[in-house]
Amino acid sequence: MLTYSYKAESLTSPGEGTTDRLLPYANSLIAELCAERELSDASNRPIIFICHGFGGILLKRALVLSSSSRSKNIEHRRSIYISTYAIIFLGTPHQGMSKEAILIPRKDNHTGPSQFMLSLLKQSEMLQDITDNFIPLMKQFAIYYFWEQIETKVGKARTYIVDAESAAPAWDAVERCGIAATHSGMVKFNGRGDHGYQVVLGALVRSIKAAPENISLRWKQEQQLRVEERRAEVETILQSQPPNILFPDTPDITPTDSNELYIVPRRSSNYFTGRQMHAKIMKDKFGPTRNQPKRSEHKIFVVYGLGGSGKTQFCLKYLEDNISR
């Protein structure tokens, strides 16, 4: 049984905690867990995560990082994703938090929310980006959602820190249950008779029983996939003259072949609109994909802005609009 803690003040203190601050913690979680399992000779042991509040968002970010670690030098990081069987989310704001919850007075006497806290408002781009990357992985895990059923009171303010709609989204193939406690109290059981204890324990017992067989099968599939990927890499290296996809100069290559090997990892958000002037500037700078003089360097266009300002969505939308041109 392992615990992972982080400095929550760096996320919640005003003037600190940008929307990118989760990434270092996610990297550390994967690195420390990999090291612990390797030194204990348990790299393939099944994992069950129990997350409370922000910890659930951090874990989702970490599992996305782990699942994308396919390069030979970092493929050991992928073991966390492969070995994860179940995730228990307790009061995690998957869909964000209300303005009242973010502005509720805190015991640390800070007078305003941090940039990170503001990025947790409902319909935020940061949460949508994390969710968009995590949803394709969900089918691999047994997932349980728990939400608080008693409002938190601080001074005269009283509200749900994470309401049921956010803590337990209506997604298929997941289990849900409310716990008659506040956001803080929902993870502090004094005994077997406490509200929610039996349900959480039952979820753990079922996962512990089912995990070994399922994770063993998943590792066999992973080993086979790695062999196929390495074989494909070797075949690519051995090709003496690979086709020039970006600058075809032979008559038998048609315009539809221009981006044959080009893949957009995911689609832009349905809510993304605008930025057409910026897209036109980028397209003019890049020029047409075909019939360009051969260059020794790639063209580079830098997109910059504050965290959460829409850089990722802008790039995804541009790629979708220009993938076959």
C-alpha positions as CSV (number, residue, x, y, z in Angstrom):
1,M,0.0,0.0,0.0
2,L,1.6,3.3,-1.2
3,T,0.6,6.9,-0.8
4,Y,1.6,9.8,-3.0
5,S,1.5,13.4,-1.6
6,Y,2.2,16.7,-3.2
7,K,2.4,20.3,-2.1
8,A,-1.2,21.4,-2.5
9,E,-0.4,25.0,-1.6
10,S,1.6,25.3,-4.9
11,L,-1.7,24.8,-6.7
12,T,-4.1,26.7,-4.5
13,S,-2.1,29.7,-3.4
14,P,-2.8,33.0,-5.3
15,G,-0.1,34.0,-7.7
16,E,1.0,30.3,-8.0
17,G,-0.3,27.2,-9.6
18,T,-0.6,27.8,-13.3
19,T,-2.7,25.4,-15.4
20,D,0.6,23.5,-16.3
21,R,1.6,22.8,-12.7
22,L,0.0,19.3,-12.8
23,L,2.5,18.1,-15.4
24,P,5.6,18.0,-13.1
25,Y,3.6,16.2,-10.4
26,A,2.3,13.7,-13.0
27,N,5.8,13.0,-14.2
28,S,7.0,12.6,-10.6
29,L,4.2,10.2,-9.8
30,I,5.0,7.9,-12.7
31,A,8.8,8.1,-12.1
32,E,8.6,7.4,-8.4
33,L,6.0,4.6,-8.8
34,C,8.1,2.9,-11.5
35,A,11.2,3.1,-9.3
36,E,9.4,1.7,-6.3
37,R,8.0,-1.3,-8.3
38,E,11.3,-2.0,-10.1
39,L,13.3,-2.0,-6.8
40,S,10.7,-4.3,-5.3
41,D,10.7,-6.6,-8.3
42,A,7.0,-5.9,-8.8
43,S,6.9,-4.0,-12.2
44,N,4.0,-6.2,-13.5
45,R,2.0,-6.2,-10.2
46,P,-1.7,-5.0,-10.7
47,I,-2.4,-1.5,-9.4
48,I,-5.6,-0.1,-7.9
49,F,-5.6,3.7,-7.4
50,I,-7.7,5.5,-4.8
51,C,-7.9,9.3,-5.5
52,H,-9.5,12.1,-3.6
53,G,-10.2,15.6,-5.1
54,F,-7.4,17.0,-7.2
55,G,-5.6,13.7,-6.9
56,G,-8.0,12.2,-9.5
57,I,-7.1,14.9,-12.0
58,L,-3.4,14.4,-11.3
59,L,-3.8,10.6,-11.9
60,K,-5.6,11.0,-15.2
61,R,-2.8,13.3,-16.4
62,A,-0.2,10.7,-15.2
63,L,-1.9,7.7,-16.9
64,V,-2.1,9.6,-20.2
65,L,1.7,10.2,-19.9
66,S,2.3,6.6,-19.0
67,S,0.2,5.2,-21.9
68,S,2.0,7.4,-24.5
69,S,5.5,6.3,-23.4
70,R,6.2,3.9,-26.3
71,S,9.7,4.9,-27.2
72,K,12.3,2.2,-26.2
73,N,14.1,4.5,-23.8
74,I,11.0,5.3,-21.8
75,E,8.8,2.3,-22.3
76,H,9.2,1.3,-18.7
77,R,7.0,4.2,-17.8
78,R,4.2,2.6,-19.8
79,S,4.1,-0.2,-17.2
80,I,1.9,1.9,-14.9
81,Y,-0.8,2.2,-17.5
82,I,-0.6,-1.5,-18.4
83,S,-0.8,-2.6,-14.7
84,T,-3.6,-0.3,-13.7
85,Y,-6.8,-2.4,-13.2
86,A,-9.1,-0.1,-11.2
87,I,-9.5,3.5,-10.1
88,I,-11.7,4.8,-7.3
89,F,-12.4,8.5,-7.6
90,L,-13.6,10.2,-4.4
91,G,-14.9,13.7,-5.0
92,T,-12.8,14.3,-8.1
93,P,-14.0,17.4,-10.1
94,H,-14.0,15.7,-13.6
95,Q,-16.4,18.4,-14.9
96,G,-15.1,21.3,-12.8
97,M,-16.2,23.2,-9.8
98,S,-18.8,25.9,-9.2
99,K,-17.7,29.5,-8.7
100,E,-19.1,29.3,-5.1
101,A,-16.9,26.3,-4.3
102,I,-13.7,27.9,-5.7
103,L,-14.3,31.2,-3.9
104,I,-15.3,29.6,-0.5
105,P,-13.0,31.0,2.3
106,R,-10.1,28.7,3.2
107,K,-8.4,28.1,6.5
108,D,-5.1,29.4,5.0
109,N,-6.6,32.9,4.9
110,H,-5.7,33.5,1.2
111,T,-8.1,36.0,-0.2
112,G,-8.3,34.9,-3.8
113,P,-8.1,31.8,-6.0
114,S,-5.0,30.7,-7.9
115,Q,-4.7,30.4,-11.6
116,F,-4.9,26.7,-11.2
117,M,-8.1,27.0,-9.2
118,L,-9.7,29.2,-11.8
119,S,-8.8,26.6,-14.4
120,L,-11.1,24.2,-12.5
121,L,-14.2,26.2,-13.2
122,K,-16.8,24.2,-15.0
123,Q,-16.3,23.9,-18.8
124,S,-12.7,24.9,-18.4
125,E,-10.4,24.0,-21.3
126,M,-7.7,22.4,-19.1
127,L,-10.2,19.9,-17.7
128,Q,-11.6,19.2,-21.1
129,D,-8.2,18.7,-22.5
130,I,-7.3,16.2,-19.8
131,T,-10.7,14.4,-20.2
132,D,-10.3,14.2,-24.0
133,N,-7.0,12.4,-23.6
134,F,-8.2,10.1,-20.7
135,I,-11.5,8.9,-22.2
136,P,-9.8,6.6,-24.8
137,L,-8.1,4.9,-21.9
138,M,-11.1,4.4,-19.7
139,K,-12.2,1.1,-21.2
140,Q,-9.0,-0.5,-19.8
141,F,-10.0,0.3,-16.2
142,A,-12.7,-0.6,-13.7
143,I,-13.8,2.8,-12.5
144,Y,-15.8,3.9,-9.5
145,Y,-17.2,7.4,-8.8
146,F,-18.1,8.6,-5.3
147,W,-19.5,12.0,-4.4
148,E,-20.2,14.0,-1.3
149,Q,-23.7,14.3,0.0
150,I,-23.2,16.9,2.7
151,E,-22.3,20.5,2.0
152,T,-19.1,21.9,3.4
153,K,-19.5,24.9,5.8
154,V,-16.7,27.5,6.2
155,G,-17.9,30.5,8.2
156,K,-21.2,31.6,6.8
157,A,-20.6,29.9,3.4
158,R,-22.0,26.5,2.7
159,T,-21.7,24.5,-0.6
160,Y,-20.7,21.3,-2.2
161,I,-17.0,21.4,-3.0
162,V,-17.5,19.0,-5.9
163,D,-21.2,18.3,-6.8
164,A,-22.5,15.0,-7.9
165,E,-22.7,15.9,-11.6
166,S,-19.0,16.7,-11.7
167,A,-17.8,13.9,-9.4
168,A,-19.8,11.2,-11.2
169,P,-20.3,12.0,-14.9
170,A,-22.9,10.0,-16.7
171,W,-20.4,7.9,-18.6
172,D,-21.1,4.2,-19.5
173,A,-19.6,1.2,-17.7
174,V,-18.7,3.0,-14.4
175,E,-20.1,2.5,-10.9
176,R,-21.4,5.4,-8.9
177,C,-22.4,6.0,-5.3
178,G,-22.9,9.0,-2.9
179,I,-21.3,9.1,0.5
180,A,-23.2,10.9,3.3
181,A,-20.2,13.1,4.3
182,T,-18.6,16.4,3.4
183,H,-15.8,16.6,0.8
184,S,-13.2,16.2,3.4
185,G,-15.0,13.7,5.5
186,M,-15.9,11.3,2.7
187,V,-12.4,9.7,3.0
188,K,-12.2,9.6,6.8
189,F,-13.9,6.4,8.0
190,N,-13.9,5.7,11.7
191,G,-15.3,2.2,11.4
192,R,-17.2,-0.4,9.3
193,G,-20.5,1.3,10.1
194,D,-19.6,4.6,8.6
195,H,-21.6,5.8,5.5
196,G,-19.9,4.6,2.3
197,Y,-17.4,2.3,3.9
198,Q,-19.0,-1.0,2.8
199,V,-19.4,0.2,-0.7
200,V,-15.8,1.4,-1.1
201,L,-14.6,-1.8,0.6
202,G,-16.7,-3.9,-1.8
203,A,-15.3,-2.2,-4.8
204,L,-11.8,-2.8,-3.6
205,V,-12.4,-6.5,-2.9
206,R,-13.9,-7.1,-6.3
207,S,-11.0,-5.4,-8.0
208,I,-8.4,-7.3,-5.9
209,K,-10.0,-10.6,-7.0
210,A,-10.3,-9.7,-10.7
211,A,-7.0,-7.8,-11.2
212,P,-4.4,-10.6,-11.4
213,E,-5.9,-12.5,-14.3
214,N,-6.8,-9.4,-16.3
215,I,-3.4,-7.7,-15.8
216,S,-1.6,-10.9,-16.7
217,L,-3.5,-11.1,-20.0
218,R,-2.9,-7.4,-20.7
219,W,0.9,-7.8,-20.2
220,K,0.9,-10.7,-22.7
221,Q,-0.8,-8.5,-25.2
222,E,1.6,-5.7,-24.5
223,Q,4.7,-7.9,-25.1
224,Q,3.3,-9.0,-28.4
225,L,2.6,-5.4,-29.4
226,R,6.1,-4.4,-28.5
227,V,7.6,-7.1,-30.7
228,E,5.4,-6.0,-33.6
229,E,6.4,-2.3,-33.1
230,R,10.1,-3.1,-33.0
231,R,9.8,-5.2,-36.1
232,A,8.1,-2.3,-37.9
233,E,10.9,0.0,-36.8
234,V,13.6,-2.3,-38.2
235,E,11.7,-2.6,-41.5
236,T,11.5,1.2,-41.7
237,I,15.2,1.6,-41.1
238,L,16.1,-1.0,-43.7
239,Q,14.2,0.7,-46.4
240,S,16.9,2.2,-48.6
241,Q,14.8,5.0,-50.2
242,P,11.6,5.7,-48.4
243,P,9.0,7.6,-50.5
244,N,9.2,11.4,-50.2
245,I,5.8,12.2,-48.9
246,L,6.2,15.9,-48.3
247,F,7.8,16.8,-51.6
248,P,6.7,14.3,-54.2
249,D,8.3,15.0,-57.6
250,T,7.3,11.9,-59.5
251,P,4.2,11.8,-61.8
252,D,2.8,8.6,-60.3
253,I,2.1,10.2,-56.9
254,T,-1.2,11.9,-56.6
255,P,-2.1,14.8,-54.4
256,T,-4.1,12.5,-52.0
257,D,-0.7,10.9,-51.1
258,S,0.6,14.2,-49.7
259,N,-0.1,13.4,-46.0
260,E,-0.5,9.6,-46.2
261,L,1.7,9.1,-43.1
262,Y,0.3,12.0,-41.2
263,I,-1.8,11.3,-38.1
264,V,-3.6,13.8,-35.8
265,P,-3.7,12.3,-32.3
266,R,-7.1,13.5,-31.5
267,R,-9.8,15.9,-32.6
268,S,-10.3,19.5,-31.5
269,S,-13.2,20.4,-29.1
270,N,-16.6,20.8,-30.6
271,Y,-16.8,24.1,-28.8
272,F,-13.7,25.6,-30.4
273,T,-14.5,28.5,-32.8
274,G,-12.6,31.5,-34.2
275,R,-8.9,32.2,-34.6
276,Q,-9.4,32.3,-38.4
277,M,-7.1,35.2,-38.8
278,H,-4.3,33.5,-36.9
279,A,-4.9,30.3,-39.0
280,K,-4.6,32.2,-42.2
281,I,-1.3,33.8,-41.0
282,M,0.1,30.3,-40.2
283,K,-1.0,28.9,-43.5
284,D,0.6,31.8,-45.4
285,K,3.8,31.3,-43.5
286,F,3.9,27.5,-44.2
287,G,2.8,27.8,-47.8
288,P,1.5,24.9,-49.8
289,T,2.6,21.4,-48.7
290,R,3.4,20.2,-52.2
291,N,5.8,21.5,-54.9
292,Q,8.1,23.3,-52.4
293,P,11.9,23.3,-53.0
294,K,13.6,20.7,-50.9
295,R,14.9,22.2,-47.6
296,S,17.4,20.9,-45.0
297,E,15.2,22.3,-42.2
298,H,11.6,22.1,-41.3
299,K,9.5,25.3,-41.1
300,I,8.6,26.2,-37.5
301,F,5.7,28.4,-36.4
302,V,5.6,29.3,-32.6
303,V,2.2,29.5,-31.0
304,Y,2.3,31.1,-27.6
305,G,0.0,32.4,-24.9
306,L,-1.1,32.0,-21.3
307,G,-2.1,28.5,-20.0
308,G,-5.6,27.6,-21.0
309,S,-5.8,30.3,-23.8
310,G,-6.5,27.7,-26.4
311,K,-3.1,26.9,-28.0
312,T,-3.7,23.1,-28.2
313,Q,-7.2,23.5,-29.6
314,F,-6.0,26.0,-32.2
315,C,-3.3,23.6,-33.5
316,L,-5.7,20.6,-33.6
317,K,-8.2,22.7,-35.6
318,Y,-5.5,23.9,-38.0
319,L,-4.3,20.3,-38.6
320,E,-7.9,19.1,-39.2
321,D,-8.5,21.8,-41.7
322,N,-5.2,21.3,-43.6
323,I,-4.4,17.6,-43.3
324,S,-5.0,16.8,-46.9
325,R,-3.7,20.0,-48.5
